Amino acid sequence: MDTKILDELHDSVAKELLQKVKSGEATASELSVAVKFLKDNGAVNEVITSESPMANLLESLPFEEMSH
């Protein structure tokens, strides 16, 4: 399959989820999808660039940071 198409789809999904989260209109289900999307794409475990849609989505989720 064409990697350009997959990259574009991935980017579009991240941007759509980000828009929902930032607007405050994301449902609990959409927030759950966003968290799963981040986990499935390794964003929770790997370093991502500060300007990427994944980073923007991660920063926009309405969860408090947990202290260790």
PyMOL Python script that loads the backbone (N, CA, C, O; Angstrom):
from pymol import cmd

cmd.read_pdbstr("""\
ATOM      1  N   MET A   1       0.842  -1.187   0.000  1.00  0.00           N
ATOM      2  CA  MET A   1       0.000   0.000   0.000  1.00  0.00           C
ATOM      3  C   MET A   1       0.882   1.243   0.000  1.00  0.00           C
ATOM      4  O   MET A   1       1.997   1.226   0.521  1.00  0.00           O
ATOM      5  N   ASP A   2       0.387   2.286  -0.571  1.00  0.00           N
ATOM      6  CA  ASP A   2       1.116   3.542  -0.699  1.00  0.00           C
ATOM      7  C   ASP A   2       1.316   4.187   0.679  1.00  0.00           C
ATOM      8  O   ASP A   2       0.346   4.530   1.356  1.00  0.00           O
ATOM      9  N   THR A   3       2.567   4.346   1.084  1.00  0.00           N
ATOM     10  CA  THR A   3       2.845   4.923   2.411  1.00  0.00           C
ATOM     11  C   THR A   3       2.418   6.378   2.495  1.00  0.00           C
ATOM     12  O   THR A   3       2.102   6.865   3.581  1.00  0.00           O
ATOM     13  N   LYS A   4       2.402   7.083   1.366  1.00  0.00           N
ATOM     14  CA  LYS A   4       1.957   8.479   1.379  1.00  0.00           C
ATOM     15  C   LYS A   4       0.489   8.564   1.796  1.00  0.00           C
ATOM     16  O   LYS A   4       0.105   9.451   2.558  1.00  0.00           O
ATOM     17  N   ILE A   5      -0.321   7.642   1.297  1.00  0.00           N
ATOM     18  CA  ILE A   5      -1.738   7.614   1.659  1.00  0.00           C
ATOM     19  C   ILE A   5      -1.900   7.303   3.142  1.00  0.00           C
ATOM     20  O   ILE A   5      -2.694   7.941   3.833  1.00  0.00           O
ATOM     21  N   LEU A   6      -1.148   6.325   3.626  1.00  0.00           N
ATOM     22  CA  LEU A   6      -1.225   5.976   5.049  1.00  0.00           C
ATOM     23  C   LEU A   6      -0.780   7.131   5.922  1.00  0.00           C
ATOM     24  O   LEU A   6      -1.402   7.411   6.947  1.00  0.00           O
ATOM     25  N   ASP A   7       0.291   7.805   5.528  1.00  0.00           N
ATOM     26  CA  ASP A   7       0.772   8.959   6.293  1.00  0.00           C
ATOM     27  C   ASP A   7      -0.274  10.070   6.328  1.00  0.00           C
ATOM     28  O   ASP A   7      -0.490  10.697   7.365  1.00  0.00           O
ATOM     29  N   GLU A   8      -0.921  10.307   5.187  1.00  0.00           N
ATOM     30  CA  GLU A   8      -1.941  11.351   5.113  1.00  0.00           C
ATOM     31  C   GLU A   8      -3.151  10.996   5.977  1.00  0.00           C
ATOM     32  O   GLU A   8      -3.698  11.857   6.666  1.00  0.00           O
ATOM     33  N   LEU A   9      -3.564   9.732   5.940  1.00  0.00           N
ATOM     34  CA  LEU A   9      -4.687   9.277   6.765  1.00  0.00           C
ATOM     35  C   LEU A   9      -4.349   9.414   8.250  1.00  0.00           C
ATOM     36  O   LEU A   9      -5.166   9.893   9.036  1.00  0.00           O
ATOM     37  N   HIS A  10      -3.156   8.995   8.622  1.00  0.00           N
ATOM     38  CA  HIS A  10      -2.704   9.087  10.016  1.00  0.00           C
ATOM     39  C   HIS A  10      -2.722  10.534  10.487  1.00  0.00           C
ATOM     40  O   HIS A  10      -3.214  10.838  11.574  1.00  0.00           O
ATOM     41  N   ASP A  11      -2.183  11.421   9.664  1.00  0.00           N
ATOM     42  CA  ASP A  11      -2.131  12.845   9.996  1.00  0.00           C
ATOM     43  C   ASP A  11      -3.540  13.428  10.111  1.00  0.00           C
ATOM     44  O   ASP A  11      -3.812  14.222  11.011  1.00  0.00           O
ATOM     45  N   SER A  12      -4.426  13.038   9.209  1.00  0.00           N
ATOM     46  CA  SER A  12      -5.805  13.541   9.224  1.00  0.00           C
ATOM     47  C   SER A  12      -6.554  13.093  10.471  1.00  0.00           C
ATOM     48  O   SER A  12      -7.289  13.876  11.073  1.00  0.00           O
ATOM     49  N   VAL A  13      -6.370  11.835  10.860  1.00  0.00           N
ATOM     50  CA  VAL A  13      -7.029  11.321  12.065  1.00  0.00           C
ATOM     51  C   VAL A  13      -6.523  12.082  13.293  1.00  0.00           C
ATOM     52  O   VAL A  13      -7.315  12.497  14.139  1.00  0.00           O
ATOM     53  N   ALA A  14      -5.209  12.262  13.387  1.00  0.00           N
ATOM     54  CA  ALA A  14      -4.638  12.990  14.526  1.00  0.00           C
ATOM     55  C   ALA A  14      -5.181  14.420  14.576  1.00  0.00           C
ATOM     56  O   ALA A  14      -5.534  14.912  15.648  1.00  0.00           O
ATOM     57  N   LYS A  15      -5.250  15.081  13.436  1.00  0.00           N
ATOM     58  CA  LYS A  15      -5.742  16.463  13.400  1.00  0.00           C
ATOM     59  C   LYS A  15      -7.222  16.547  13.764  1.00  0.00           C
ATOM     60  O   LYS A  15      -7.635  17.464  14.474  1.00  0.00           O
ATOM     61  N   GLU A  16      -8.018  15.598  13.283  1.00  0.00           N
ATOM     62  CA  GLU A  16      -9.453  15.591  13.599  1.00  0.00           C
ATOM     63  C   GLU A  16      -9.677  15.378  15.090  1.00  0.00           C
ATOM     64  O   GLU A  16     -10.486  16.067  15.712  1.00  0.00           O
ATOM     65  N   LEU A  17      -8.955  14.420  15.653  1.00  0.00           N
ATOM     66  CA  LEU A  17      -9.075  14.177  17.095  1.00  0.00           C
ATOM     67  C   LEU A  17      -8.619  15.400  17.880  1.00  0.00           C
ATOM     68  O   LEU A  17      -9.253  15.779  18.865  1.00  0.00           O
ATOM     69  N   LEU A  18      -7.532  16.013  17.453  1.00  0.00           N
ATOM     70  CA  LEU A  18      -7.022  17.211  18.116  1.00  0.00           C
ATOM     71  C   LEU A  18      -8.057  18.332  18.093  1.00  0.00           C
ATOM     72  O   LEU A  18      -8.271  19.001  19.104  1.00  0.00           O
ATOM     73  N   GLN A  19      -8.698  18.539  16.948  1.00  0.00           N
ATOM     74  CA  GLN A  19      -9.707  19.587  16.828  1.00  0.00           C
ATOM     75  C   GLN A  19     -10.859  19.350  17.803  1.00  0.00           C
ATOM     76  O   GLN A  19     -11.323  20.287  18.453  1.00  0.00           O
ATOM     77  N   LYS A  20     -11.319  18.113  17.908  1.00  0.00           N
ATOM     78  CA  LYS A  20     -12.405  17.781  18.832  1.00  0.00           C
ATOM     79  C   LYS A  20     -11.995  18.050  20.277  1.00  0.00           C
ATOM     80  O   LYS A  20     -12.754  18.638  21.047  1.00  0.00           O
ATOM     81  N   VAL A  21     -10.793  17.618  20.636  1.00  0.00           N
ATOM     82  CA  VAL A  21     -10.321  17.781  22.009  1.00  0.00           C
ATOM     83  C   VAL A  21     -10.150  19.255  22.344  1.00  0.00           C
ATOM     84  O   VAL A  21     -10.609  19.711  23.391  1.00  0.00           O
ATOM     85  N   LYS A  22      -9.492  20.007  21.461  1.00  0.00           N
ATOM     86  CA  LYS A  22      -9.239  21.429  21.717  1.00  0.00           C
ATOM     87  C   LYS A  22     -10.526  22.239  21.814  1.00  0.00           C
ATOM     88  O   LYS A  22     -10.595  23.197  22.584  1.00  0.00           O
ATOM     89  N   SER A  23     -11.540  21.868  21.047  1.00  0.00           N
ATOM     90  CA  SER A  23     -12.789  22.625  21.054  1.00  0.00           C
ATOM     91  C   SER A  23     -13.611  22.353  22.307  1.00  0.00           C
ATOM     92  O   SER A  23     -14.553  23.085  22.613  1.00  0.00           O
ATOM     93  N   GLY A  24     -13.249  21.292  23.032  1.00  0.00           N
ATOM     94  CA  GLY A  24     -14.007  20.926  24.210  1.00  0.00           C
ATOM     95  C   GLY A  24     -15.260  20.127  23.874  1.00  0.00           C
ATOM     96  O   GLY A  24     -16.068  19.830  24.754  1.00  0.00           O
ATOM     97  N   GLU A  25     -15.420  19.782  22.608  1.00  0.00           N
ATOM     98  CA  GLU A  25     -16.608  19.065  22.149  1.00  0.00           C
ATOM     99  C   GLU A  25     -16.402  17.554  22.098  1.00  0.00           C
ATOM    100  O   GLU A  25     -17.324  16.822  21.739  1.00  0.00           O
ATOM    101  N   ALA A  26     -15.221  17.080  22.446  1.00  0.00           N
ATOM    102  CA  ALA A  26     -14.949  15.641  22.377  1.00  0.00           C
ATOM    103  C   ALA A  26     -15.780  14.908  23.421  1.00  0.00           C
ATOM    104  O   ALA A  26     -15.827  15.295  24.588  1.00  0.00           O
ATOM    105  N   THR A  27     -16.429  13.851  22.975  1.00  0.00           N
ATOM    106  CA  THR A  27     -17.190  13.015  23.894  1.00  0.00           C
ATOM    107  C   THR A  27     -16.225  12.097  24.647  1.00  0.00           C
ATOM    108  O   THR A  27     -15.046  12.004  24.303  1.00  0.00           O
ATOM    109  N   ALA A  28     -16.726  11.436  25.654  1.00  0.00           N
ATOM    110  CA  ALA A  28     -15.899  10.473  26.391  1.00  0.00           C
ATOM    111  C   ALA A  28     -15.377   9.400  25.439  1.00  0.00           C
ATOM    112  O   ALA A  28     -14.232   8.961  25.553  1.00  0.00           O
ATOM    113  N   SER A  29     -16.216   8.985  24.510  1.00  0.00           N
ATOM    114  CA  SER A  29     -15.820   7.978  23.527  1.00  0.00           C
ATOM    115  C   SER A  29     -14.693   8.495  22.637  1.00  0.00           C
ATOM    116  O   SER A  29     -13.745   7.764  22.350  1.00  0.00           O
ATOM    117  N   GLU A  30     -14.791   9.743  22.200  1.00  0.00           N
ATOM    118  CA  GLU A  30     -13.746  10.329  21.353  1.00  0.00           C
ATOM    119  C   GLU A  30     -12.443  10.512  22.121  1.00  0.00           C
ATOM    120  O   GLU A  30     -11.362  10.329  21.562  1.00  0.00           O
ATOM    121  N   LEU A  31     -12.539  10.873  23.402  1.00  0.00           N
ATOM    122  CA  LEU A  31     -11.325  10.961  24.217  1.00  0.00           C
ATOM    123  C   LEU A  31     -10.671   9.597  24.357  1.00  0.00           C
ATOM    124  O   LEU A  31      -9.447   9.475  24.316  1.00  0.00           O
ATOM    125  N   SER A  32     -11.494   8.581  24.522  1.00  0.00           N
ATOM    126  CA  SER A  32     -10.984   7.218  24.611  1.00  0.00           C
ATOM    127  C   SER A  32     -10.286   6.817  23.311  1.00  0.00           C
ATOM    128  O   SER A  32      -9.226   6.193  23.336  1.00  0.00           O
ATOM    129  N   VAL A  33     -10.880   7.176  22.191  1.00  0.00           N
ATOM    130  CA  VAL A  33     -10.270   6.892  20.886  1.00  0.00           C
ATOM    131  C   VAL A  33      -8.937   7.633  20.759  1.00  0.00           C
ATOM    132  O   VAL A  33      -7.963   7.075  20.255  1.00  0.00           O
ATOM    133  N   ALA A  34      -8.894   8.882  21.214  1.00  0.00           N
ATOM    134  CA  ALA A  34      -7.653   9.658  21.144  1.00  0.00           C
ATOM    135  C   ALA A  34      -6.549   9.013  21.976  1.00  0.00           C
ATOM    136  O   ALA A  34      -5.406   8.924  21.528  1.00  0.00           O
ATOM    137  N   VAL A  35      -6.882   8.565  23.180  1.00  0.00           N
ATOM    138  CA  VAL A  35      -5.897   7.912  24.035  1.00  0.00           C
ATOM    139  C   VAL A  35      -5.410   6.624  23.384  1.00  0.00           C
ATOM    140  O   VAL A  35      -4.211   6.346  23.375  1.00  0.00           O
ATOM    141  N   LYS A  36      -6.330   5.841  22.844  1.00  0.00           N
ATOM    142  CA  LYS A  36      -5.954   4.589  22.171  1.00  0.00           C
ATOM    143  C   LYS A  36      -5.086   4.878  20.952  1.00  0.00           C
ATOM    144  O   LYS A  36      -4.107   4.175  20.705  1.00  0.00           O
ATOM    145  N   PHE A  37      -5.437   5.899  20.197  1.00  0.00           N
ATOM    146  CA  PHE A  37      -4.657   6.299  19.022  1.00  0.00           C
ATOM    147  C   PHE A  37      -3.223   6.626  19.424  1.00  0.00           C
ATOM    148  O   PHE A  37      -2.272   6.204  18.765  1.00  0.00           O
ATOM    149  N   LEU A  38      -3.076   7.379  20.508  1.00  0.00           N
ATOM    150  CA  LEU A  38      -1.739   7.729  20.982  1.00  0.00           C
ATOM    151  C   LEU A  38      -0.964   6.490  21.430  1.00  0.00           C
ATOM    152  O   LEU A  38       0.210   6.331  21.094  1.00  0.00           O
ATOM    153  N   LYS A  39      -1.618   5.620  22.184  1.00  0.00           N
ATOM    154  CA  LYS A  39      -0.961   4.396  22.644  1.00  0.00           C
ATOM    155  C   LYS A  39      -0.577   3.500  21.474  1.00  0.00           C
ATOM    156  O   LYS A  39       0.542   2.990  21.414  1.00  0.00           O
ATOM    157  N   ASP A  40      -1.511   3.310  20.543  1.00  0.00           N
ATOM    158  CA  ASP A  40      -1.263   2.446  19.385  1.00  0.00           C
ATOM    159  C   ASP A  40      -0.123   2.951  18.511  1.00  0.00           C
ATOM    160  O   ASP A  40       0.532   2.174  17.816  1.00  0.00           O
ATOM    161  N   ASN A  41       0.104   4.253  18.552  1.00  0.00           N
ATOM    162  CA  ASN A  41       1.150   4.844  17.727  1.00  0.00           C
ATOM    163  C   ASN A  41       2.426   5.132  18.506  1.00  0.00           C
ATOM    164  O   ASN A  41       3.323   5.816  18.013  1.00  0.00           O
ATOM    165  N   GLY A  42       2.500   4.608  19.716  1.00  0.00           N
ATOM    166  CA  GLY A  42       3.724   4.743  20.500  1.00  0.00           C
ATOM    167  C   GLY A  42       3.975   6.124  21.054  1.00  0.00           C
ATOM    168  O   GLY A  42       5.056   6.384  21.583  1.00  0.00           O
ATOM    169  N   ALA A  43       3.011   7.019  20.949  1.00  0.00           N
ATOM    170  CA  ALA A  43       3.214   8.389  21.417  1.00  0.00           C
ATOM    171  C   ALA A  43       3.336   8.459  22.930  1.00  0.00           C
ATOM    172  O   ALA A  43       3.894   9.415  23.468  1.00  0.00           O
ATOM    173  N   VAL A  44       2.826   7.473  23.602  1.00  0.00           N
ATOM    174  CA  VAL A  44       2.904   7.471  25.050  1.00  0.00           C
ATOM    175  C   VAL A  44       4.289   7.037  25.512  1.00  0.00           C
ATOM    176  O   VAL A  44       4.740   7.427  26.589  1.00  0.00           O
ATOM    177  N   ASN A  45       4.959   6.237  24.702  1.00  0.00           N
ATOM    178  CA  ASN A  45       6.240   5.671  25.096  1.00  0.00           C
ATOM    179  C   ASN A  45       7.447   6.249  24.372  1.00  0.00           C
ATOM    180  O   ASN A  45       8.578   6.020  24.802  1.00  0.00           O
ATOM    181  N   GLU A  46       7.248   6.974  23.312  1.00  0.00           N
ATOM    182  CA  GLU A  46       8.383   7.478  22.567  1.00  0.00           C
ATOM    183  C   GLU A  46       8.384   8.998  22.553  1.00  0.00           C
ATOM    184  O   GLU A  46       7.368   9.632  22.836  1.00  0.00           O
ATOM    185  N   VAL A  47       9.526   9.573  22.224  1.00  0.00           N
ATOM    186  CA  VAL A  47       9.653  11.020  22.144  1.00  0.00           C
ATOM    187  C   VAL A  47       9.068  11.465  20.810  1.00  0.00           C
ATOM    188  O   VAL A  47       9.385  10.909  19.758  1.00  0.00           O
ATOM    189  N   ILE A  48       8.214  12.470  20.871  1.00  0.00           N
ATOM    190  CA  ILE A  48       7.630  13.008  19.651  1.00  0.00           C
ATOM    191  C   ILE A  48       7.991  14.483  19.561  1.00  0.00           C
ATOM    192  O   ILE A  48       8.212  15.136  20.581  1.00  0.00           O
ATOM    193  N   THR A  49       8.050  15.002  18.357  1.00  0.00           N
ATOM    194  CA  THR A  49       8.423  16.400  18.183  1.00  0.00           C
ATOM    195  C   THR A  49       7.312  17.306  18.684  1.00  0.00           C
ATOM    196  O   THR A  49       6.133  16.958  18.611  1.00  0.00           O
ATOM    197  N   SER A  50       7.687  18.442  19.182  1.00  0.00           N
ATOM    198  CA  SER A  50       6.714  19.352  19.790  1.00  0.00           C
ATOM    199  C   SER A  50       5.738  19.940  18.786  1.00  0.00           C
ATOM    200  O   SER A  50       4.684  20.435  19.185  1.00  0.00           O
ATOM    201  N   GLU A  51       6.047  19.904  17.516  1.00  0.00           N
ATOM    202  CA  GLU A  51       5.171  20.487  16.498  1.00  0.00           C
ATOM    203  C   GLU A  51       4.304  19.457  15.784  1.00  0.00           C
ATOM    204  O   GLU A  51       3.524  19.827  14.907  1.00  0.00           O
ATOM    205  N   SER A  52       4.413  18.195  16.127  1.00  0.00           N
ATOM    206  CA  SER A  52       3.652  17.169  15.419  1.00  0.00           C
ATOM    207  C   SER A  52       2.199  17.143  15.882  1.00  0.00           C
ATOM    208  O   SER A  52       1.907  17.523  17.016  1.00  0.00           O
ATOM    209  N   PRO A  53       1.281  16.698  15.017  1.00  0.00           N
ATOM    210  CA  PRO A  53      -0.111  16.563  15.435  1.00  0.00           C
ATOM    211  C   PRO A  53      -0.269  15.632  16.640  1.00  0.00           C
ATOM    212  O   PRO A  53      -1.145  15.845  17.479  1.00  0.00           O
ATOM    213  N   MET A  54       0.578  14.602  16.727  1.00  0.00           N
ATOM    214  CA  MET A  54       0.514  13.679  17.859  1.00  0.00           C
ATOM    215  C   MET A  54       0.837  14.415  19.158  1.00  0.00           C
ATOM    216  O   MET A  54       0.163  14.210  20.167  1.00  0.00           O
ATOM    217  N   ALA A  55       1.851  15.260  19.142  1.00  0.00           N
ATOM    218  CA  ALA A  55       2.224  16.013  20.342  1.00  0.00           C
ATOM    219  C   ALA A  55       1.119  16.975  20.727  1.00  0.00           C
ATOM    220  O   ALA A  55       0.787  17.114  21.904  1.00  0.00           O
ATOM    221  N   ASN A  56       0.552  17.638  19.736  1.00  0.00           N
ATOM    222  CA  ASN A  56      -0.531  18.579  20.009  1.00  0.00           C
ATOM    223  C   ASN A  56      -1.740  17.868  20.605  1.00  0.00           C
ATOM    224  O   ASN A  56      -2.372  18.381  21.529  1.00  0.00           O
ATOM    225  N   LEU A  57      -2.063  16.689  20.078  1.00  0.00           N
ATOM    226  CA  LEU A  57      -3.176  15.920  20.610  1.00  0.00           C
ATOM    227  C   LEU A  57      -2.893  15.485  22.039  1.00  0.00           C
ATOM    228  O   LEU A  57      -3.754  15.616  22.908  1.00  0.00           O
ATOM    229  N   LEU A  58      -1.710  14.976  22.288  1.00  0.00           N
ATOM    230  CA  LEU A  58      -1.340  14.518  23.620  1.00  0.00           C
ATOM    231  C   LEU A  58      -1.432  15.646  24.642  1.00  0.00           C
ATOM    232  O   LEU A  58      -1.924  15.444  25.752  1.00  0.00           O
ATOM    233  N   GLU A  59      -0.962  16.824  24.270  1.00  0.00           N
ATOM    234  CA  GLU A  59      -0.977  17.967  25.180  1.00  0.00           C
ATOM    235  C   GLU A  59      -2.395  18.490  25.432  1.00  0.00           C
ATOM    236  O   GLU A  59      -2.650  19.104  26.468  1.00  0.00           O
ATOM    237  N   SER A  60      -3.301  18.255  24.512  1.00  0.00           N
ATOM    238  CA  SER A  60      -4.654  18.798  24.617  1.00  0.00           C
ATOM    239  C   SER A  60      -5.618  17.926  25.398  1.00  0.00           C
ATOM    240  O   SER A  60      -6.701  18.383  25.765  1.00  0.00           O
ATOM    241  N   LEU A  61      -5.249  16.682  25.660  1.00  0.00           N
ATOM    242  CA  LEU A  61      -6.156  15.809  26.391  1.00  0.00           C
ATOM    243  C   LEU A  61      -6.348  16.319  27.803  1.00  0.00           C
ATOM    244  O   LEU A  61      -5.378  16.704  28.454  1.00  0.00           O
ATOM    245  N   PRO A  62      -7.580  16.330  28.291  1.00  0.00           N
ATOM    246  CA  PRO A  62      -7.884  16.935  29.587  1.00  0.00           C
ATOM    247  C   PRO A  62      -7.607  16.011  30.770  1.00  0.00           C
ATOM    248  O   PRO A  62      -8.509  15.698  31.546  1.00  0.00           O
ATOM    249  N   PHE A  63      -6.364  15.581  30.899  1.00  0.00           N
ATOM    250  CA  PHE A  63      -5.976  14.726  32.005  1.00  0.00           C
ATOM    251  C   PHE A  63      -4.868  15.394  32.785  1.00  0.00           C
ATOM    252  O   PHE A  63      -3.986  16.035  32.213  1.00  0.00           O
ATOM    253  N   GLU A  64      -4.919  15.241  34.086  1.00  0.00           N
ATOM    254  CA  GLU A  64      -3.862  15.790  34.930  1.00  0.00           C
ATOM    255  C   GLU A  64      -2.660  14.876  34.887  1.00  0.00           C
ATOM    256  O   GLU A  64      -2.795  13.661  34.748  1.00  0.00           O
ATOM    257  N   GLU A  65      -1.464  15.475  35.009  1.00  0.00           N
ATOM    258  CA  GLU A  65      -0.255  14.667  35.078  1.00  0.00           C
ATOM    259  C   GLU A  65      -0.199  13.967  36.423  1.00  0.00           C
ATOM    260  O   GLU A  65      -0.595  14.525  37.446  1.00  0.00           O
ATOM    261  N   MET A  66       0.290  12.758  36.409  1.00  0.00           N
ATOM    262  CA  MET A  66       0.438  11.997  37.643  1.00  0.00           C
ATOM    263  C   MET A  66       1.870  12.145  38.153  1.00  0.00           C
ATOM    264  O   MET A  66       2.817  11.998  37.380  1.00  0.00           O
ATOM    265  N   SER A  67       2.033  12.423  39.401  1.00  0.00           N
ATOM    266  CA  SER A  67       3.372  12.499  39.975  1.00  0.00           C
ATOM    267  C   SER A  67       3.763  11.123  40.480  1.00  0.00           C
ATOM    268  O   SER A  67       2.916  10.347  40.924  1.00  0.00           O
ATOM    269  N   HIS A  68       5.053  10.827  40.409  1.00  0.00           N
ATOM    270  CA  HIS A  68       5.536   9.514  40.837  1.00  0.00           C
ATOM    271  C   HIS A  68       5.928   9.528  42.289  1.00  0.00           C
ATOM    272  O   HIS A  68       6.359   8.506  42.822  1.00  0.00           O
TER     273      HIS A  68
END
""", "prot")
cmd.dss("prot")
cmd.show_as("cartoon", "prot")
cmd.util.cbc("prot")
cmd.orient("prot")
